[in-house]
């Protein structure tokens, strides 16, 4: 078995993604390799999307997702769009079905290059998110940062999109909050036994929102697709918006947008772009890597 496999550096609204081709192999990208890649400025990432041979009939691949701290992630919507773009360029196909820890995901690339991912159904039960305390209504849980009589952030909506999320409602641009300081405290709060993604959400109309996210296991990220899904669902669940919203991701380059549609069948469909940057080879055990000689390849091929 060769020491190296092919990988591509990609992004989804700035969310830094490494798509690693592990097909035909029985091993996996190790936590040590992930940490080494994250420490190198050239390959620093938010998530690794490792493509493995399918494990279930009717699926095209199994996707193993790793955070930059080497931990496993259950879901990554922006990363899934990157996988779709890479495989579509390789195969010419436009629709795919993937298996992840979070379940089965269906995705399709549209003629305009945007990609829709069926992120599955949201989960609201406190013990399934999970939370360490019982809440009958998780659309508003007791949690705050700041003085008790004048909290800076308070009463988030909690839910799971295959991974735990807390959405704090704010009345001004999320970029004006010191999320770099609050994020680690909230991610690791005892109320979240498996930690949580922390999102600040400003509702600007019945169909538009602005968000910014501190991502569990990754930190302050330029974008987080599952967090956008959680924000869109939570906004509709609490009557702040309609069930289909356009979300401006405040921290992404040029404040890019995602469309989140919480459909009548309870499934959440996220639509947005993906971008290929460059490709190379990597050792999935150690994380040592080499960029392809051609830095201006024309397509994302694995």
JOCOR-V459658 format. One line per field, one symbol per residue. ss: DSSP state (H for helix, E for strand, L for the rest). burial: + if it has 24 or more other ideal C-beta (glycine too) atoms within 12 Angstrom, else -. Layout:
ss: ???
burial: ???
This chain:
ss: LLLEEEEEEEEELLEEEEEEELLLLLLLLLHHHHHHHHHLLLLLLLEEEEEELLLLLLLLEEEEEEELLLLELLLLHHHHHHHHHHHHHHHLLLEEEEEELLEEEEEEELLLLLEEEEEEELELLHHHHLLLLLLLLLLLLLLEEEELLEEEEELLEEEELLLEEEEEELLLLHHHLLHHHHHHHHHLLLLLLLLLEEEEEEEEELLEEEEEEEELLLEELLLLHHHHHHHHHHHHHLLLLLLEEEEEELLLHHHLEEEEEELLLLEEEEEELLEEEEEEEEELLLLLEEELLLLLLLLLLL
burial: ----+++++++++++++++++++-+--++++-++++++-+--++++++++++-------+++++++++++++++++++++++++++++++-----+++++-++++++++----+++++++++++-+--+++---+--++++-+-+------+++++++++++++++++++---+--+-+--++-+++-+-++-++++++++++----+++++++++++++++++++++++++++++++-++-++++++++++---+++++++----+++++++++++++++++++-+-+----------+++
